[in-house]
Amino acid sequence: MIERDTVEGSPLLDPSTLSDGDIHGDPPGRLKVGGAAFELREDSLWISDSNYVEESKGFSCFGLRPNNRKNNNTQIILYHYILWSEIIQNTLTITYAERTTKTRLTPKTLTYTVTSTSNNSYLESWITNLLHRSNHTAKKRKRIKVLINPFGGQGKAAKYYARDIEPIFRAAKCDISVETTQRKSHAGVIAEEIDIERWDVIACCSGDGLPYEVFNGLARKPDAKVALGKIAVVQLPCGTGNAMSLNLNGTDNPAFAALAVVKGLRTSLDLVSITQGDTRTLSFLSQSVGIVAESDLGTENLRWMGNARFTYGFLVRLLGKTVWPCDIAVGVEIDDKTAIRDEYRKYHGQTTGGDSKIISSSSSELDTPNETLTTSISAGAGLPPLRYGTINDPLPPSWTLTPYPNLGNFYCGNMAYMTADTNFFPAALPSDGCLDLVTIPGDIPLKRSLTLLDSVGKGRIFEQPDVRYRKVSGYRIVPREAEGYVSIDGERVPFEGFQAEVHRGLGTTLSRSGRGYEASGPVLPG
Ligand SMILES: Nc1ncnc2c1ncn2[C@@H]1O[C@H](COP(=O)(O)OP(=O)(O)OP(=O)(O)O)[C@@H](O)[C@H]1O
């Protein structure tokens, strides 16, 4: 029997009359089914059920919270944790992810018998309303091509998928197809051949290596631009480096990342063309030359140390070789930390006073295609043309190749977090058409270098006087020495000159917010 609740003297609003704009409005949708009363509150579903006895829970403030304000027959489930709801054979089911341990989510299903079908349309509307509130504008029942790197991280990706990820996807009624990568670069081949109409998402159960291959696989399609704009590439953190998930899902825990993907909003992502020799590849995360590249790629033999190998590699180099002389030309968009911070705040609506310059000034290749790009779209194939040419072309007229004889660290980021503890590019935004470029001299006194290292872990790198922080739309870097490391998204490429150019919003991913990274923004003293 479905009843319209008239508690507190107010007749129930019929949810079928709610439009999207009413989703967070009053009054909430209420109903009674199978002896339980349901109420759609602003951020959560409240269920009063005399059959429900609150369990003692160690992690009570997450998926399922005991309600101390009423009585212990009331369950409160945050919308973020609700995975699905439907009527099956006269039974209302509500499935949600319950936090069963500190790191685990387990799907649970509540069932309530519907004893009469007389008000079924009301119940259907209520379910629609519940799912609207639980998913906002996120696509429900996403169609997900899952790729598993069997050697990612410590070889546990398949285990994490089976235990932590797949149950969440299935409970949310996602359409899933799983493929295990058979060899290096296989993920790129799968992406290159994928039917972009069949899938919404390619989800990489891996480190950052598979998403890199997938973006580049999509880039090799004849309709690369369309493919990159259509398929959302996401990472489910099962590798050593899980920066993509940290920035977009806000976690490096596979179960919570799976939930974030289920709830994820489509988000445009800048991708960066890297030309080196005769190759053109896409980077989505970072490029580095100098101490960061060396600390990562030059310590592969120390993998047994875990993440400590980066710090170890960094400190060893600080005490030894600290400069990597290069010539660098930069297409600068903003060259001032205060302006960068202010633009970031404007973008996130933290200040008043006009639109963010970062977003509105540079012409988006997707929003306002130029003539050349339009030609490429009408040709229907490939990546956008390069505005700044390749490493083999003359420099763009506005760029100047400048010697950096004492360069210690050249680090360019498209996302904020590089590791769980390292918000290295706090001003990074997913589709501002810019990379965040950090350059640090290598000849500063050791004490100041150690202060810098300390500031990285504290999230204070942006404000350090020795750190030059710029928003750039492209650059060229040419090492002067014969040997060293260049890292593109954590992958080693030849130690020779390369050029980078940002394509605003060329790629697509999913994120919790739909517009920013899960990181605190740039901070300056005062
Ligand atoms: N079956 C396979 N055999 C060998 N290599 C594979 C296989 N599947 C994927 N790879 C490769 O594993 C590499 C690392 O992938 P990934 O980033 O997922 O893991 P990771 O643990 O974070 O690794 P790393 O720390 O080495 O970057 C990629 O270059 C990918 O091509």
The ligand as a MOL file (V3000), in Angstrom:
LIG
                    3D

  0  0  0     0  0            999 V3000
M  V30 BEGIN CTAB
M  V30 COUNTS 31 33 0 0 0
M  V30 BEGIN ATOM
M  V30 1 N 49.9640 -7.4890 -19.8810 0
M  V30 2 C 50.9380 -6.5910 -19.8070 0
M  V30 3 N 52.2340 -6.9590 -19.8510 0
M  V30 4 C 53.2210 -6.0530 -19.7460 0
M  V30 5 N 53.0290 -4.7150 -19.6030 0
M  V30 6 C 51.7630 -4.2910 -19.5570 0
M  V30 7 C 50.6540 -5.1900 -19.6500 0
M  V30 8 N 49.5170 -4.4730 -19.5690 0
M  V30 9 C 49.9030 -3.1730 -19.4450 0
M  V30 10 N 51.2450 -3.0660 -19.4310 0
M  V30 11 C 52.0630 -1.8560 -19.2950 0
M  V30 12 O 52.2530 -1.5230 -17.9240 0
M  V30 13 C 52.7430 -0.1690 -17.8770 0
M  V30 14 C 52.4310 0.4810 -16.5600 0
M  V30 15 O 51.0900 0.6210 -16.4180 0
M  V30 16 P 50.3310 1.3580 -15.2050 0
M  V30 17 O 50.5780 2.7870 -15.2290 0
M  V30 18 O 48.9660 0.8710 -15.2890 0
M  V30 19 O 50.9280 0.7360 -13.8780 0
M  V30 20 P 51.8380 1.2980 -12.7390 0
M  V30 21 O 51.9290 0.2640 -11.6900 0
M  V30 22 O 51.3990 2.6260 -12.2440 0
M  V30 23 O 53.1750 1.3580 -13.4920 0
M  V30 24 P 54.4150 2.2880 -13.4640 0
M  V30 25 O 54.7070 2.6060 -12.0530 0
M  V30 26 O 55.4490 1.4320 -14.1380 0
M  V30 27 O 54.0320 3.4810 -14.2950 0
M  V30 28 C 52.1810 0.4900 -19.1320 0
M  V30 29 O 53.2820 0.9050 -19.9160 0
M  V30 30 C 51.4290 -0.6240 -19.8360 0
M  V30 31 O 51.6010 -0.5960 -21.2540 0
M  V30 END ATOM
M  V30 BEGIN BOND
M  V30 1 1 1 2
M  V30 2 1 2 3
M  V30 3 2 2 7
M  V30 4 2 3 4
M  V30 5 1 4 5
M  V30 6 2 5 6
M  V30 7 1 6 7
M  V30 8 1 6 10
M  V30 9 1 7 8
M  V30 10 2 8 9
M  V30 11 1 9 10
M  V30 12 1 10 11
M  V30 13 1 11 12
M  V30 14 1 11 30
M  V30 15 1 12 13
M  V30 16 1 13 14
M  V30 17 1 13 28
M  V30 18 1 14 15
M  V30 19 1 15 16
M  V30 20 2 16 17
M  V30 21 1 16 18
M  V30 22 1 16 19
M  V30 23 1 19 20
M  V30 24 2 20 21
M  V30 25 1 20 22
M  V30 26 1 20 23
M  V30 27 1 23 24
M  V30 28 2 24 25
M  V30 29 1 24 26
M  V30 30 1 24 27
M  V30 31 1 28 29
M  V30 32 1 28 30
M  V30 33 1 30 31
M  V30 END BOND
M  V30 END CTAB
M  END
